[in-house]
Amino acid sequence: MIGQTISHYRILEKLGGGGMGVVYKAEDTRLGRLVAMKFLNLPAPRPSPGQPERAPEHDPQALERFQREARAASALSHPNICVVHDVGEYEGQPFIVMELLEGRTLKRLIEAGPLKIEQLLDLAIQIANALAAAHAKRIIHRDIKPTNLFVTTLGEAKILDFGLAKLTPGGEPGTLTAGDIRRKAVTRATQGAPGSVARADASLTDPGIALGTVAYMSPEQARGKDLDARTDLFSLGAVLYEMATRQQPFTGNTAVDVLAAILTQAPKAPREVDPELPAGLERIILTALEKDRDLRYQSAAELGADLKRLRRDSTSGQRLGVASAGLAAGREGTIARAMSKLRQRWWIAASVAVVAAALMVYLGLRPLPPPKVTGYQQVTNDAIAKDLVGTDGVRLYFTEYSGAAHWIAQIATGGGELARVPMASPSFQLFDVSPNGSSLLVGEITGYEQGPLWAAPILGGSPHRLGNLTARWAAWSSDGQRVAYAQRSDLYVAQSDGSGALKLASIPGYISKPAWSPDDRRIRFTEVDEQRLSQSLWEVSAEGGNPHPLFPGWHNPPDECCGRWTPDGKYFVFYAQKGIWALAEQGGVLRRASPQPVPLTSGPIPFTEPLPSRDGKRLYALGMVPRGEVVRYDDRSKQFVPFLSGLSADCVSFSKDGQWMAYVTFPDGALWRSKADGSDRLQLTQPSADFSSYALNPRWSPDGSEIAYFAMAPGRLPRIYRVSASGGPPQELLANLNQDKNDPNWSPDGKRVCFGGASGTAGPPPGPNIHILDLETQALTDVPDSNRYFSPRWSPDGRYLVALSLAASKLALFDFYSQKWKTVVEGGLYLWPYWSHDGRYVYYVQGVTNPAVMRFRAADRKAERVVDLKDLHTTGFFGISLSLTPDDQPLMTRDLGTQEIFTLDWQAP
């Protein structure tokens, strides 16, 4: 298979194989990344004596296990769980596409030599965190062992192989009891060396069946009883025992002997094997290995907490011991030398002073060790898009989004039940939590414009305006006496009652997410260039003056945002390049801070929106895995149903005859075309691995020979293109016109293209924003009075353009006969206008609190509701898109990805 391309994966080399299957290293040609491809490769069991030979096929149990691995792993989103990217089948062989890991299994790491206690605890905490995330999803692994645990070259632990995973019934993990329905126990362990696999005669999911690896089974697993999350904790205890002692806790000459030891014998105390082990580690291991699961750890979080406390205490004790020993030795040596040479007390003091001064100089030249994240814990589990805003020390407050709809929610910092926060206005958008934790700072935002600022009590009560302040983003100062707020490109500061407003800065892009330093002397904020898809961090004095980029030239184009200080002011944490970074703001008396930011997170899951806890001991952040599927509204069932087997795409468009469609794959942004039934697919554009050159809003020419679209890429203005539907290089239109060019649409005769993009020929409001290009003569004309409109759509009869206002607060028609604009609907949020194929209606998305697909009739402008979107969580490049099938049924992209809040434990010197 080396060198073959399967789907969009090119096989590069074989990584390994066994009875279950074979794993290859491959290149994802669509995203330009390396992945691991695991193929199932098990023949059918041998036939019984006297039965004819059967054609090679997969063992049903092996296939079920293989499918179970894909389902379970793909349902989990955690840095310490191997990510499943894709599944498929090639010539009858199922395969799973996973992240490619560099490193070695924990088994190989243990075999290489004793683990240091610090490394052991660090890996154990990561594994416990990952199990806690799986158990929160009611998934138990059932086969935790060193060969299913991987340690990357960066020291990250990863749980592999969810082939024996099981979804427990509803309720909290650990609640299954003998009262649950049981089936007859059937346990059959294979004979052989310790560590062989116990196989079953019946379904993989049935109670009464022993599944897993013998040496790491829990007693209840060995007996074939119903299992809950605590079985994984016993297995983890066995793994910890082996990590600490390099021996297995239960041994025997056969698998039956090992099972008997698990059921009846107590393991030798770890400190009997290695007296140097901490007593606390021995207690943790033996608690995890309790045979009675009611006496065992009851959750992975509980086990992880004990491990973290042990690591903290061990680190503190080591530092104290080293420091005491060093000072004692230094003092004795200095006194001895001084007494032997001069025998005078004042020389002792002088010597000590010299040594102390030299020590301070030496230490002052040494940088502080870098901070690092030591563990992850998932907090939320609803997979809805979020914007993490603040905490009062007990609860986290954030905004959730589904397309155009949004709402404010909160959850306990340790996880639990998520709840919406009732607000006086559905337009309130969350900006900040007050320093005393009593109020939320919110803006009454409609569309893309700024709105009034309000303070809303968390425990109920009427919100109150902050004077006459209006803003798009805002934040309270650390003492709560002032508020910084942004109006597009301008940053202001005022008293918390709205008085004494002072402009601090004006910058080229628009301003978001301001944050105050703990001493309230500085403000940092994010500059966003929407057209160029770039963002950068800036700083300005809280009294005004010297606004400047925080990291000029660090990335090109810049990609940094969303920063906050830790409460003690020692670190500034922020997002950059798909992860969380920390900048040391100050050193100590004896140590200097590094001037360079350091990464805190890495791996396949991007993290953003870092938020330090009130005590500074933890960070909260968003972890994201985008995924979607196209759904079609079925008028008969009144539901959205998968379109073309759940095609993961955005911005679907059909040819005039309805025979062909164009679409953009999500989330990589490649333009494809195919027949309307999904056959005869052809990729027309090739995005790079960093999602640059993302194709958007493809539109078919009237004759079906070409597709027009626009593309966005970090660091450059949007550009418009045309490409042959048969393939070939795209042609950029108006390549020499240096302005934003987006959203092209064909005229009905196919000779012209209208598109959006501010020309910038006048002050605010900008110059003409909608233009028409004659494709034959290349003549460019402006649509009259289009300064305040964008996203034009040409009507099928050629008479009208429909467009959105810049604030998306109204829809208007431009009549080519009268050369005038006329407002059709207004007073809300409107998105994605789309003409019906017969030109009688314009469909669009309306609303925030009760979003819906609407349409108005072109003849009389009468609007009507088509379908509610309240329960449809959407995604896509813009968070939502709307298109129509050839029979005018709405098409949208449903969100199947995850965006969850995580707690990040970190060490910050």
N, C-alpha and C positions, 0 to 999 in steps of 0.2 A: 504493500500500500504506500510505501515511501514515494513521495513525488506526486501522488494523486491529489486531486481537488474534489472534496466531498461537500456539497452545498457551497458555502463560501469559505471552507477551511482547507488549506493546503497542508498535507501531511509531510512533516519534516524528518522525524526520526522516532524510533521506538524507545519508550522510556522503561517499559517493564511489562510483565504479564504473569498470569497464573491460571488457576483453574476457573476463576470467575470470568476472566476476560483479558484484554490487552489494552495498554495505555500508550498513546502516541503524543508526541509534541507536534503542534500544528500552528499555522499562522491564520488568524482571522483576516482574510483579505479585504473584508468590508471595513473593519475598524483598525486594521494595521497593528494588531496586538497578538502576542503569543498566548496560546491556550493549551490545555491538556484535553485530549479526546479519549474517552474510555468506551471501548466496544465490548458488548456482551459476546462471549465466544464459548458457550457451553453446548455440547451436543445433548441430544435426548438421552435419558437413562437407557441402559441396555434392556432389551426385551426379556421377558420371563422365558425359562426353558420351554422349548417347543413352539414359541411364538415367532412369527416371521420378523426379519429385520425391518426396522422403520427408517424412513428417509430422515436424514439429519435435520433436526429442528431444535429449538431451544427448550430446555427444561422449563415447564410452566412456573415452577417455584423460583428458578433463577431469574426468569423474565420478570416475575412479580417483584422480586427483591431489587432488580435493576430499576424498574419503574418507581418503586418505593423510594429508592435513593434519590432519584431526580425530583420527585414530588416533595419529599421532606426537606431536602437541602434548598430547593428553590423557594420554599415557603419561609426560609429563615434569612435574616439580614443581620449579620454580625461579623465584626472584624476577625473573630477567632473561629469562624466556621467557613470551610472552603465554599466559595461561591460557585453555583451552577449557572452558566450563561445561557445554555441552549440544550435542547434534546432533539433527536431526529432518528432517522433510519436510513441505512444504505445497504442495498441488495439484501434486504431481510435481516440485517444486523442492526439492532438498536444501538445508539450511542448517546453519550452525555458529554457536553462541552463544559469544562470547568476551568477555573483560574489555574494558571501554571505556577506552581510553587517551587522555589529554589531552597534547598536545604536537605534535611533528612528526617526520617521518622524518629519519634521519641525512643523507640526500641534501639535504633542504631546509636543514638546519642548516649543512652544508658550504657550500651556495650563499649563505647569509646572510653569510658572512665567515669569516676565518681562525679556527681554534680555538686557544684557549690550550693550552699544553702540559699544564697540570694537568687541564683538562677532557678533552683528548684521551686522556691516560693513564687517567683515571678511567673513561671510557666503554669504552676498549679492554679494561681489566681486567674490567669487568662482562661484556662480550661473550665474552671468553675463558673466564670462569667458567661462563657458560651453555653454551658449547660443550662444556666438560669434563663438565658434567652430562649433556648429550645423548649424548656419546660413551660415558659410563659405562653408559648404557642401550643401547649399540650402535646408536644412531641417528645417521646423518650427514645433514646438512641439504642439501648439494649446491647451494645457491643463496644463499650469503651475499653480500649486496651492500647498498649504502646504502639502497635503497628497501625492503629487508626488515629494516631495523634502525630501531627507533623510539626516540626520546628523549623521555621524559615531561617535564612542567613541573617535576618535582622532580629532574630530572637522572638518572633511572634509564634504563638501556638495556634494550630488549626485543627479542628475536628474534621475527620474524613469519614466517608463510607456510612451513609445512613440507610444501607440496604436492609437492616433489621429494624429500622425505626417504626414506631407505632404511635398513632394518634389516640390519646386517651379520651374517654368520654368527657362530657361537659363538667365543669367544676374545676376547682383548683387542683394542681398536681399534688399527689400525695393523699387524696381522699378516697381512693378505691379501698374497699374493705371486703371482708369475707361475705358480707351481705350482697355483693354483686353477683350477678348470674355467672355460674361456673359450668364448665363442661368437664367431661371425664379427663383426668390427667393421663397423658401418654408421653412418657419421656424415654428417649432412646439415645444414649451417648455413644459415639464411636469409640472403639478401642484404639489406643495409640499413646503417643507421648503427651505429656502435659502441654496444654495450649492447642490441642486439636479441637476442631469445631463440633459441637453437638448439633446433629441434624434432626429434623422432625419428619414425621410421617404424614402430617396433615397441614392445614393452612397455616401460613406464616403468622397470622394474627390471632389464632385461637388461644384462649387461656388453656393451661394444661400442657403446654408444649415448651420444652427447654430449648431456647435459641440463644446463640452467643458463643463466646469462646470460654471454655471450661474454667481456666485458671482465674478468670476475672468475673465469673458469674456471682450474682447475689444468691443467698440461700433460697429466697422465694423463686428466683429464676431457675435454679437447679431443680426445685420441686415442681416446676411447671405451673406455678400459681399465677393469678392475675398480677400484673406488674403496674407500678406507678413510678413516678420520678425518682423515688428513693433507691431503685435498683441501680440507676446510673451512679448514684453517690457511693454505693458499695464498690462498684467497679472502679470508680475514681480512687477510692481508698486503697484498693489493691494496686493501682498504678502508682500512687504516691508511695506506698510501701516499697515498691520496686525502684522508684527513683531515689529513695533515701538509702536503701540497703543493697541494691543491685541483686536482690533475691525476690522471688515470688512469695507471697504470704502463705499460700497453700500449695503443697507439692505432693507428688505420688508417682508410682511407676506407670499407672494407667489413668485414663480419664475418669474411670470409676473411683479410683483412689483419691483423685483430686476432688471430685464431687463429695466424697465422704468427708474429707478434711474440711471443706467449706461448710458442710452441714453440722459437723460434730466437734471440730477441733478449734481451739483458739490459736491464732498465729503467735509466733515468738515475738516478744516485744522488740520494736525496732532498735532500741538503745542496747539491747543485749547483743545485737549484731554489730552496731556501731555506737560505742559509748559517747562519741563526740556529737551526736545528734541532739538538737535542742529538745528539752522535755516537752515543750509546747507542741512541737511537730509530732512527737509520739502520741500525745493526747488526741490531736486532730485525726491522725491516721487510724487509731484504734476506735475512735468514735464513729468514723465513717465505715469501719468494718464490723460494727455491731451486727450480730445475726438477727436480732429482733429489730425490725425496721422502725418500730415505735421508739426505740432507744437510740437510733441512728440520727444523723443530721436529717432534718425534715425538709430542707430545701438547699439548692446549690448556693443561693445567696447567703444562707447561714454559714455554710462551710467556707465560702469565699471570704466572708467577714472575719472569721477566725484566722484564716491565712493572712489577711491583710494586717490584722492586729499583731500577729506573730512577726511579720516582716517589719512592721514599724518598731516593735519592741527590740527585735534583733539588731536592726540598724542603729537605733539609739544607743543600745548597750555596747555595740562594737565601737562606735565613735567615742563614747565616754571612756571606755577602757583604753583605747589607743591614746586618746588625749591625756588621760591621767598618767599612763605609763611613760609617755614621752616627756611630760613636764617633770615627773619625778626623776627620771634618768638625767634630764638636762640640769635640774637643780642640784642633784647630788654631784654630778661631774663638775659643775661650775664651782661649787663650794670646795670640793676636794682640791681642784687645781689652785684656787685662790689661796686656800689655807696652806697648801704645801709651798707656794712661792713667796707669799708676803706675810701670812699669818696676821692679817689685819682685817677687821670687820668691814671697814669702809670699802675695801677692795672687793669684798663679796658683793656688796650692793652695786658697785660700779660694774662689775662683771655681768651681774644679772641684767642691769639696765642695757648694757651693750648687746647682750644676747637677745633681749626682748625687742630692742630696736631693729636688730638685724632680721629677727623673725618677722616683725611687722612689715619691713621692706620686702622681704622675700614673698610673704603671703600676699602683700598688696600687688605684686606683679603677676600673681597667678590668677587666671580667670575662674569664675565660678563654674562648677560643672553644669552642663546644660540640663534644663528641665526635661522630663519625659513622662509620657502616659504609660501607666502600668496596668491598667485594666479597664474594661468596658462593661456597662450594664444597660440593657435596653429599658427605657422607661415607658414609652407609648407603644401601642400595637394596632393602631387603626389604619395605617398605611396612607393616610390622607396628607396632602401637601401642607406644609407648615411654615410659619415664620416665628422663630423663637425670640421672644422679646425681653422677658425679665423674670425675676423671682423675688418673693418676700422672705425667703429663707425656708419656707415650709412648702410652698407650692410654686409650680412653674406656670407662667402665663404666656400664651402664644396665640397667633391667628391661624386658622385653618382655611384652606382654599379648595374650591372645586369649580374650575372654570371661572366664570364671572362672580360666583357666589363666595362669600367669606363670612366667618363668624369668629368670635373670641372664645377661647377655651382655657381650661386650667386642669392641672393634675398634680398630685403630691410628688415631691422630689424623688421619693423612693418608688414611684409607680403606683398603680392601682386604677381606680375608676376615673376615666376622663369625663369632664362635665363642661357644658357650655356655660359661659358667663352671661346672664341676662343683661342686655343693654337697652337704654332708653330709645336709641335710634338704631335701625338696622344698618345705617351707613357708617357707624362708628368703626374706626380702624385703630388697632392698638399700637401705641408708640413706646410706652415706658411704664414702669411700676415705681411708685413714689418711694423715696428712701426709707420712710417709716412703714411701708407696706400697707398703707391704708387705702390708697387710691390708684386708679389707672389713668394714665395720660392718653387720651384718644383724640382722633380727628374725625370730623364729620365729612367724609370724603365721598364724592360722587364722580364716577368716571376717573379721569386722569388728572383732575385739577386739585388744587389745595382746598382746604375747608376749615371751618372754625375749630379751635382747640377747646377741649373740655377736660375737666377732672371728674372722674366717675368713681364714687366710693365702692370699694370691693364688697363690703358687707351690706350693700343696699343703701338706698337713699337717692336723692335727686342729684344729678350731675350739675356742675356749674361751669360757666364759660370763664376762660382766662382772658378777661377784658375783651378786646376786639381782635385778638390775635388769630390769624389764619395761617395754615402751614400744610406742607405735604409730609414732613417728618418732624419729630420733636423729641426732646429728652430733658428731664429734670437734672439740675445740678446735684452734687453729692449731698449738699446740705438742704436741698429742697427749696431754697430761696429764689432760684432763678430757673429759667427755662431757655434752652437753645432750640431754635426752630428754623426750618428751611422752607423757602419759597422758590421752587425751581433751582436757579443758579445762585441764589443769595442766602447767606446764613446770618441770622439775627440772634440776639440775646435780649431777654426782658425779665423783669421781676415776675414772680409766679402769679401775681394778680393781673398780669398783662400790661403793667405800666413800664415806662422807661425803656422802650425798645431802642436797640442800637444795632446797626448793621456792622458785622464783623468781616465779611468777605464776600466777594463776587468772583465766580470761577467759570470756566467755559462750559462744563457739563452741568447736570443737575445734581443736587445734593441729597443724600439719604443717610439715615442711621447715624446721627451725631452722638458722641459719647464724651462725657466729662471726665477729666482726670480726678483722682480722689481728693486732691487739694483744690479743685475747682479753678485752677489757673490756666488750663489748656482744654481745648476741644478738638477731638479728631472726628473726621467724617469721611464718608465714601463719595467720591465723584463718579458719576455714571455717565458714560457716553453711549446712549441707546443705539445710535446709528452704527457705531463702530464695535459694538459688543465688548467694550472694555470698561474697567473700573479700577480706581486707584484710591489709596488712602491719603488724606491731607490732614494737616494740623494748623491751628490758628490759636493765637492767644485769646483767652476769654475776655480780655479788655479790648481786643481789636488789634490788628496789625500782623504783618508777616505771615499771611497764609502761604503754605508751601506743601508740595508733595512729600510724603513721609519716606518713600523709597524710590526716588527718581532713578529711572533707568534699570531698575531691578529686573523687571520682565518687559518684554516688547512683543505684543502690546501689554500694557499693565493688566494684572488680574489679581487685585487685592481688595478686600472689603471687610466690612462688618466687624470692626475691632472694638474691644472693651478692655479696660484696666482691671487687674485683680484688686480687691479691696485695700490691700496694703500698698498698692502702687508700684510693686516691684516688677511686675510683668504686664505687658500689653499683648493680648491674644487676639488673633485675627485669622481670616480665611485667605489662602493664596494657593493657586495651582492644585485644586482639588483636595486640600487638606487644611489642618489647623496648624498655625505657627505661633511661636512665642518670641517676643522681643524683651530682653532684660532691660528694665528702665534704670536700675540703680544697683550698685554692689553693696557690700557691707563695709564695716570698719577695716577688715583685713583682706577683703577680696574685691576684685573689680568685675563689673559686668561685661559680658561680651557684646560688642556693638552690632553683631550680626544676628538676625532672626534665625531660629532653629525650628525644624519641623517637629510636630508632636504626633501626627498621624500619618500613616501611609497604607497602601494596599488598594484593593479594588473598589472599596466603598468610599466615595467622596464624603468628607465631613465639612460642614459649614456652620455659620451662626454660633460661634463659641460664646458661652455665657458663664463667667466664673460664679461659683456659689458664694453666698454671703460670708461664709467663713474662709473662703479662699482655698479650701482643701480639695475641691472637685471642680471640674468643668462640665457644663452641659453643652451638647452640640447636636446638630441634625445630621443623620446619616441617610444617604439617598441612593436608591437603585431604580432608575426610570424604566418603565415597561408599559406597554399599552396594547389595545386591540381596537380595530375599527368595528363599530356596531351600527346597525341599520334599524331605524324605527319601523316596526311592523304595524300597520294601521289596523289589521284585524285583531291581533292579540294585544294591542296597545302597550307594547313593550319594545325595548331595544334588544336586538338579537345579534350575535356575532355575524360579521360579514366576511365571507370567504375564509371560513375556519379561523376567525380571530386574527386576521391580517394585522400586524403591528405597523401601522402607518398613520399618516397625518395628511391633511390637505388633498383629499381624493377629488379627482375631476374626470368627467366623462366626455368623450368626443360627441360631436353634434348628433351622429347617427346612433349613439349609445352602444356601439360595438367595442369600443376601446376605453381604457381608463389610464390615467396617470396618477401617481401617488408618491409621497415622500416617506421613506422608511423612518420609523421612530425607534430609538432616539438619535441614530447616526446621521440622518438628513440626506440620504441618497435619493435621487430622482429615478423612478422606474416607470415603465409602461407595460401594459399587458392587455389581453382581451378582457372583456367584462366578466368572464367566468374565472379569471385568474391565470389562464393558460398563456403560453407564448410570452413569457416575461423577458424583459430586456432592461438592463441597468444603463441609464443615460448619463449619469454623473457619478464621480468618484470622490466622496469627501475624504479628508485626511483623518488621521487617528484622533486628533484633538477636536473633532466636530467642526472644523473650519469649513467654509464654503458650504453652508447648510442651505439646501434648496427649499424654496417655499412657494406656495400658491401657484402650482402649475395650471396652465390654461391651454386648451386645444385650439388650434387655428380652425376656422370654419370648414376647411376642406380636409381636416384630419391629418395633414402631412407634417405639422410642426407643433411644438409645445413651447409656450413662453412661460418664464418663471423669473423670480428674483432670488438672489443668494446673499446670505449674510456671513461674515467672517470676522473674527476678532481683529481689531485694528484698522478696519477699512470701512468705507461707506457701502451701503447696500447697492447692488448692481443688477441690471436686468439682462436677460439672455433669451435667445431662441435656439432650439435644438431640434434636429430632425427626429421624427418619431421612429425612424429606422435606425437611429444611432449615429454616431459621429461626434466630432468636437462641437461643443456649444459655441455660439457666436454672441459676443457681448454687444449690446445695443448702446449707442452713444458713449463709447468708451472714453472719449475726450471730454465729456461733460462732467466736471468735477462737482457733483452734488449728490445728495441722496436720491436714488432711483429705486422704486419698489412697486410691487403689486401690479404687474402689467396685465392688461386685458385687451383682447382683440375686438376690432370693429366687426360688425356682421359680415362685411365684404372681405375681411381679411387683409385689407390694404393698410390699415393703421393700427396703432397700439396706444391706448391711454395708460398712464401710470402716475403714481404719486411721488412726492418728494419736493420739499421746500427749495425754491430757487435762491432765496436769501437776497433778493434784489431790493428789499425795503426793510425798514425797522419793524419792530413788533406792532401788529402781527406780521409774519413773514410775507414774502412775495408770493406769487401764484404757486399753488401747491399741487395742482393737477395739470398734466400736460398731455399733448397728443403728438405722436411721431408718425409721419408719413414714411412707410417703409421703403417706398420707391425713390422718393426725392430726398429723404432724410431731413425734410423740413420739420421744425419743431414749433408748435404753437401752444400758448397757454389758454386754459379754460378760464373765461372771465369770472372774476370775483371768487376764485377758488382758494383764496388765502386761508380760509378757516375750515377747509375740508380735506379729507384723505380717504384712501381705500376706494378708488372709483371702480364701478362695474357698468359695462356697456349693456344696454337692453338689447334683446334679440332683434328688435325691429330697427335699432339704430337711432331712435329718437331721443332717448334719455341716458344720462349717467346717474346712478345712485351712488351716494357717498356718505361717509360719517363726518360729523363735526370733529374738530381736533380734540375736544374733551369727551368724545363718544357719547355726548348727551342728546344727540338728535340725528335723525336720518333726513336727507334732503335729496330732491331730484333736480338735475339740471336739464332743462328743455332746450335742445339744439334749435328748435324753431324760434322760441322767444328769447333765447340766450339769457334766461333767468333761472335762478335757484328758487325752489319752493320747499319749505319744511314740511315733512310728512308726519313724523312722530317725534316727540320730544318729552323731556321731563324724567328721563331715567338713564340707564346705561344700555347702550346698543352696540352690538358687534356683528361682524361677519355677514353683511348683506349679500344675498345670492339670488339671482333671477331664476324663476322657474323656466323650464325649457320652452314653454309656449309664450313666455313674456307677460303673462297675465298677473303674476304675483312677484313680490320681493320677499324672500324669507330672511330672517335675521334672529339673533339671540338677544333677549331682553332681560334685564333684571339682575338683582343681587340677592335679595332675600327669597324670592320665589322665581328663580330663573326659568325661562321657557323659550322654546323655539316659537317665534311668531311669524306672521306674514301679513302684508297689506296688499290690497288689490290696486294695481296701477290705475285702473279706470276711475275709481272714486276715493282712493286713499283709505279705505276702510280696513282697520286692523283686526286680526283675530288670532287666538291662541291655537297652536298646532299640537304641542306636546310639552308637558312639564318636565323640567330637568332637575327637580329637587333631589331625587335619589340617584342621579347619574353623576358619578365623579369622573370628570374629564381630565385629559392631559394633552400634551403636544408642545410644540415649540413655544407657542403663546399661551399655553394652559388650556386652550379651548379652540376648536375650529368647527366650521359647519360647511357641509356641501350636500348635494342632492344626487340621488340615483336618477337614472333616466326616466323613472316614473314619479320623480319629485318626492321621494321619501328621504327624510333627513339622515345624514351620515355624520357620525362624530367618533372621536377616539376616547374609549373608556380607559381609565387609569387602573392598571394592574401592577404598578410598581409600588415601592414603599418609600416613605419619608418619615422616619421616626426620630424621636429624641433619645439620646444616649447620655448616660453619666460616664464621664471619663475620670478615673482616678489618676492623679498625677503627682510626681515628685518635683517640687520647685525649690531648689536651694535658696 
